[in-house]
Every structure is written in C-alpha cells, then in structure tokens.
C-alpha cells in the first residue's frame, strides 16, 4: 500500500491545485516512482489511498494503466484518516493472511525490500520497518536487539515509552514497513478507529508484540516533503 492521501501542506503552492502524489521528480510523479520501486522487488499488486485531489490521482492511474501494476484505490474522500486509519479502512483490499508492505508516496529510497523481508522473518516480528541513523525532530527508540521500545520528540523532550530500559538507541523512521496480516485484528482489539497514526499503533503494541527496526543507513533516502527537497531528490533519483 502506498499512502497517497495527505494534504501536502508543506508542499504548497503545488498542492493548492494538485495532490503531492503527482509532484514531478525528474519527469516522473512521486506515485509512479514508488510503483516502479515496488516493481523492482516483484510487487505489482498495490493499493493507493486517495483524498486530496483524489480524482487527479485516479485519472493518472487510468491514463497510465497503473504504470504496469494492478492498482486498487482506497477512497478517503469523506475523511482523511492518517496512516493507521487509512490502513485499517483498506483492510478488505488486502489478501487475507498474507504479509504486506506499506510506504509513503513522498519518500524516495533505494532500500532493498528483500533484505527488510529477510530481517522481518528472522526476527519473528509482527511489524518490521526501515530506520536510519539520521537527524530528525522525532526519533523511535530501540534496544540493542533492534526492538522498538518508545518514541521521543527531540524538540519538546516528550517521550512515550512502551518498554522501559536504561539506554535506548535512537533511529529515524523511513516509512517502509512490513506487516503481518494479523495487524488488522490487533488494531481493532486495541480500540483503534477513525483517524490515527501508525506510530501510535506501534507504541501501543510494542510491549506485547515484536516490532522491529531494520537499519538501512547508507541507502538513498529523501523525504520529498517540501518543494526545495525536489532538487535533492532529482540529484539522487534519475
């Protein structure tokens, strides 16, 4: 699933008239780049959620025949649900009992998904996501075995600790995630509904389930969140 429904408020003025998913990097929309990235790892069944200028994304999918992949649309026109709510809404579009990948349309990376999947399986995890050692305003906190223990806002000092420990390793979230299908049951049992973030899900479940961070520091990674980041992305992704 590619999360593509956001308002893109940091990406104005483009997002005053277009969805950020269709912002161009070296001649290709971000959505196309993520679809082709998944294709490189033999993933061609893709769900795309839509909200902001949803019809433009739907038209682009039709006009480009899904860029060679089989795309399903999860419609969030009525209410923007954030990553967690968006995932839960799309439950019926996934193949039952199969693990799956999610990523964000405005993140470009060359992370090897096969290595992430291998790490996930070897860790016997419920959720595994990519992380790097980079500066960020908010960090996820891990123990020495790469298990998620908490979250810290570096600007305010706020912390949310799921597994107390004396020393945490700080890592930055890369937004590429492997889930076991059972996550849908766990989210509902934990009381999640409506609009909510996946980060909240991770922190809620971390104490009782193995939620793991796969460090891919050194890979290319660009958050195309602001117009000025397009130049950075274009220097790394041709």
N, C-alpha and C positions, 0 to 999 in steps of 0.2 A: 504494500500500500504506500502510495506517495501522498503525503499530506500537502494539499494544494489550496486549501480553503481560506487561508488567512487574509486579513485586510491589507497587509503590506504597508502599514502606516509609516515605517521608516524609509520606504522606497518611493515616496512622493517626489516629483509630480506624476511619475509613470502610473502609479496605482490610483490616480484620480480618474483615469479613463480605461485602465486595463488591470487584469489580475497579475500579480507578481510572477505567477507560474509561466507567463508568456513573455517575461522580460528576456531580452536577447543578449547572449554571450557568444561572441564570435559567430554571429549568423544563425545561432540556434536558440530556441526558447529553453528556459531552465527545465521545463517539463520534459521536452524532448531529450535533453541531456541526461536526465535521471532515468528515463525509459531506456535509453541506449546503454547507460551504465548497468542497469539490471540485466539487459540482454547479454552483456559481456559475461555474465555469470549464469546464463541459461535460464533466466527468469523472464517469462513472457506473459504470464497471467498477472495483470496489475489492476489494482483498484485505485481510483483517483477521487478524492473528495473535493467538492466544489461549493463555494458560497459567493465570494466577491467576484462580480462579473462572470458568474457561472456559465452563462451562455457562450461567452467567448472561448472558454476552455472546451466546452462541448463541441462548438463549431470547429475548433482547431483539431480536435481528436478525429472528427468525421472527415475533415478535409485532408488529413494526412494519414487516414486509415490506421490510426493508432500508432503511427511510426513503426509499424511492423509487429506490434504486440497486441494481445487481446485485452482491451481495457474495459473495465466496468466503472460506472460513475456512482458514487455515494453522494446524494443530494442533500446539502445542508443549507439550502436557500432560506429556509424558515428560521434557522437559528445556528449561529456559529458555535461549534461545540468544543473547540480546543482539541489537542491531540488525543487525550484519553476518551473524551466524549465522542469524538469523530471515529475512533477505532471501534468503540462499543456499538455505535449506530450501524457500522458496516459489517457487523458480525455475520449476518446471513449471506454475505457475498463471498466469504472465505470457504475453502474446502474443509469440511468437518474433520477434526482430529489431525490436521496437518500443521506442522510448524510453519511460520511465515516471517517475512521481513517487512519492516517499515522504514521509510526515510522521509526527509523533509525536502520539498521541492527547491528551496533556496539554499541548500547545502550541496556543494560540489566536492567530490572526493574521489581518490583512486584506491581507497581501501579495498583489499581483496576479501570479498564476501565469503569465499570458500574457507579462508583462514578463520574468519569470525564464526562460521558454522562449525568448524572443527573444534574451536575453543569452546563453543557452547555445548557441544556433545561431550567433550572430555570433562567439562565442568559439571555435567549432570544438572544443568541450570534450568530454571523456569523462564528466565529472561537473561539475555546477554546483549550488551550494547557496546559500541565502539567509543573509546575515550582517547584523549591525548594529553600530553603534558604541555599545556599552553596557558597563557594568561587569560583569565575570563572574570567577569563580575560575579559569577556563581560557580562553585565547584561541587562536584559529587565527591564523597569521602569513602575510601575503601580501606580494608585491612590488608595485611601482607599477602593474602591469598586471592586478592582481587575481588573480594565480595563486597557489595555495597553495604555501607554502614550508616550513611547520612548525607546531609546537604548543608552547604554554608553559603550565605550571601556575603561576599567579601566587602561590599560597600557599607552594609549596615551591621555586620557581625552576627546577624541572625543565624541560628543553627537549628536543624531538625535532625535528631539522632535516632536511628532505628535500632542500632546495635552498639551499645556503649563500648568504648575502648579507650586506651590511654593515648594511642598515637594513630592518627589517620593519614592516609596518603591522598593528596588532592589530585583530582583529574578533571578534565573538561569534557563535557558531553558532545559527541559527534553526530547524534541523531540518526544513526543507522543501527537498527535493533532487530534481534531475533527473539521471537516469542513462541512458546508452546501454545497450542490451541486452547489449553485449559485456562489461559489468562481470562477468557470471557467469563467463565464461571466464577473465577476468583474475584474479578472486578465487581460482579453483581453481588456476590456473597459479602463483600466488604462494604456494600452500600453505595457504590459509585453510580451516579445517574446524572443525566443532563450534561452540563458543561464542566469539564475538569481536565487537568493536565496529566500526562503520563508520568511526570516526575512525582506527582502526588501518589500515583499508583505504586511506583517503585518503593517509595518511602513507607507506604502503608504495609506492603507485603514483604519487605526485606527481612524482617526478623524471623519469619516463618518459612521463607522460600529462598532458594539460592538465586540471587540476582547479581550478575557478574559483569565486570568491566574488562573489555579487551583493549589493551593499549596498542594503538597503531601509530604512535608518534613517529614522524618521519615521512608518512604518506602525505600526499597533497590534500589540503582541506581548505575550502573557502566558504565562509558564510556570506552569501550574496544578499545581505540584509539591507544595505544602503546603496544608493546609486554610485558612490565612489568606490565600492567594492567590485564593481563590474570590471574595472581596469585590472585589478588584481587577478580576478578570475580569468580574464582574457589572456593574461601573461602565463597562466598555468595550464589552461584547458583550451586546446586549439580546435 
